[in-house]
């Protein structure tokens, strides 16, 4: 959520593309929704994730496997020039490039949330930054523990943020290994374990 709230500082009425619809991507989407984004586009190769994302407020979707045009070109067509913000939650340099190119010339901002396991460099040419777009990384959504976490807790308690939507399975604690399997197989967002 912090990637949208704090790092991107999503504004009401703006457009956002979220790359990767796992729990981190859906949290970014929830942050964008709570901040008043009017258009939230989800990008993922697993179309099964679209229903959950739609239920949590996403308004449009792109599956990179569908269609012949690059993802950024489809997003630019869907938005009339590009999104105001893109949030990359995958940890893949090709996805990061698509996220960056999907933002609007002049003011588009890309937030990097995904963790990159390789030592490769950013796939950008310095001249691509001269058209006014920017790219920034974040850790923990730039939340400040003492000053912002109480505010976030209030937002969750008051229903501004929908945490219940992240719980996809409830299991007994004895089935903790099954919970981890569901998570690693991509079949769960978060599992609630009962003692």
C-alpha positions in Angstrom: 0.0 0.0 0.0 2.8 2.3 0.8 4.2 2.2 -2.7 1.0 3.9 -3.8 0.4 6.1 -0.7 3.9 7.3 0.1 6.3 6.6 -2.7 4.1 7.4 -5.7 1.8 9.7 -3.8 -1.1 8.7 -6.0 -3.6 11.5 -6.4 -7.4 11.3 -6.7 -8.6 10.8 -10.3 -5.2 9.5 -11.5 -4.4 6.4 -13.4 -2.2 3.6 -12.1 -0.8 0.3 -13.7 0.2 -2.5 -11.3 2.6 -5.0 -12.7 2.2 -8.3 -10.8 -1.0 -9.3 -9.1 0.3 -11.2 -6.1 -0.3 -10.0 -2.6 2.3 -7.1 -3.0 0.7 -6.0 -6.3 -2.8 -6.2 -4.8 -1.6 -4.2 -1.8 -0.3 -1.5 -4.1 -3.7 -1.6 -5.9 -5.5 -1.2 -2.6 -3.4 1.8 -1.7 -4.2 3.4 -5.1 -7.9 2.7 -4.7 -7.9 4.1 -1.2 -6.1 7.3 -2.5 -8.9 7.8 -5.1 -7.3 6.6 -8.4 -10.0 6.5 -11.0 -8.3 3.8 -13.2 -6.3 0.9 -11.9 -4.9 -1.5 -14.6 -3.6 -4.8 -13.5 -0.9 -6.6 -15.5 -0.2 -10.3 -15.0 0.4 -13.5 -17.1 -2.0 -15.5 -14.8 -5.5 -14.5 -15.8 -6.9 -16.4 -12.8 -5.8 -13.5 -10.7 -8.0 -11.0 -12.5 -11.2 -11.9 -10.7 -9.7 -11.3 -7.2 -8.1 -8.1 -8.4 -11.4 -6.9 -9.9 -13.2 -7.7 -6.6 -10.6 -5.5 -4.8 -11.1 -2.5 -7.1 -9.0 -2.9 -10.2 -10.8 -1.5 -13.3 -8.9 -3.0 -16.2 -6.4 -5.8 -17.1 -3.7 -6.7 -19.5 -2.3 -10.2 -19.9 1.2 -9.9 -21.6 0.6 -13.3 -23.3 -2.5 -12.0 -25.1 -2.2 -9.8 -28.2 0.6 -8.9 -30.4 1.4 -5.4 -29.1 3.7 -4.7 -26.2 2.1 -4.2 -22.8 3.1 -0.5 -22.6 1.6 0.2 -26.0 -1.7 -1.4 -24.9 -1.7 0.6 -21.7 -1.0 3.8 -23.5 -4.0 3.1 -25.8 -6.2 2.3 -22.8 -5.4 5.6 -21.1 -4.9 8.0 -23.9 -1.1 8.4 -23.5 0.0 6.4 -20.5 -0.7 6.1 -16.8 0.2 8.7 -14.2 1.9 6.0 -12.1 3.1 2.4 -12.6 4.1 0.1 -9.8 6.4 -2.8 -10.7 5.9 -5.7 -8.2 7.5 -8.6 -10.1 11.3 -8.3 -9.9 12.0 -8.7 -13.6 13.9 -6.2 -15.7 11.7 -6.7 -18.8 8.6 -6.1 -16.7 10.3 -3.0 -15.2 10.9 -1.6 -18.7 7.3 -2.2 -19.7 6.2 -0.5 -16.5 8.4 2.5 -17.2 7.3 2.8 -20.8 3.6 2.6 -19.8 3.8 5.9 -18.0 2.7 9.3 -19.5 5.4 11.5 -21.0 6.0 14.6 -19.0 5.0 13.4 -15.5 4.8 9.6 -15.3 6.3 8.0 -12.3 7.4 4.3 -12.0 7.8 2.8 -8.5 10.0 -0.3 -8.2 8.9 -2.7 -5.5 10.0 -6.1 -7.0 13.2 -7.7 -5.7 15.8 -8.4 -8.4 17.8 -11.6 -7.9 20.4 -10.8 -10.7 23.1 -8.1 -10.8 21.9 -6.7 -14.1 21.6 -3.0 -14.6 18.4 -1.0 -15.2 17.2 -1.4 -18.8 16.8 2.3 -19.5 18.7 4.7 -21.7 19.5 8.0 -19.9 17.8 9.9 -22.7 14.5 8.2 -21.8 14.4 10.2 -18.6 14.5 13.5 -20.5 10.8 13.4 -21.4 9.8 14.0 -17.8 9.2 10.5 -16.6 10.9 9.2 -13.4 11.7 6.0 -11.7 12.1 5.4 -8.0 12.6 2.4 -5.7 10.9 1.7 -2.3 11.4 -0.5 0.7 8.4 -1.2 2.9 6.4 1.4 0.9 8.4 4.2 2.6 6.2 3.9 5.7 7.6 5.7 8.7 7.0 3.3 11.7 6.3 5.7 14.5 4.4 8.4 12.6 2.6 6.5 9.8 1.8 3.0 11.1 -0.8 4.2 13.6 -2.5 6.1 10.7 -2.4 3.0 8.6 -3.9 0.9 11.4 -6.7 3.4 11.8 -7.4 3.3 8.0 -7.6 -0.5 8.2 -9.9 -0.4 11.3 -12.2 2.2 9.7 -12.6 0.2 6.4 -10.6 2.6 4.2 -8.3 -0.2 3.5 -9.7 -3.7 2.8 -7.4 -6.2 4.6 -10.0 -9.0 4.6 -9.7 -9.2 0.8 -6.2 -10.6 1.2 -7.2 -13.6 3.2 -8.0 -16.3 0.7 -7.8 -19.4 3.0 -8.4 -20.2 6.7 -6.7 -23.3 8.0 -5.9 -24.9 11.4 -2.4 -24.2 12.6 -1.6 -27.9 12.2 -2.0 -27.4 8.4 0.7 -24.8 8.2 2.7 -26.7 5.6 -0.4 -26.8 3.4 -0.7 -23.0 3.8 2.9 -22.6 2.7 2.3 -24.8 -0.3 -0.8 -22.8 -1.3 1.3 -19.6 -1.1 4.3 -21.0 -3.0 2.0 -22.4 -5.7 0.3 -19.0 -6.2 -3.1 -20.3 -5.1 -3.4 -18.1 -2.0 -2.7 -14.5 -1.2 -2.6 -14.9 2.6 -3.6 -17.8 4.8 -5.2 -17.2 8.3 -4.1 -19.9 10.7 -6.4 -20.8 13.6 -4.7 -22.2 16.8 
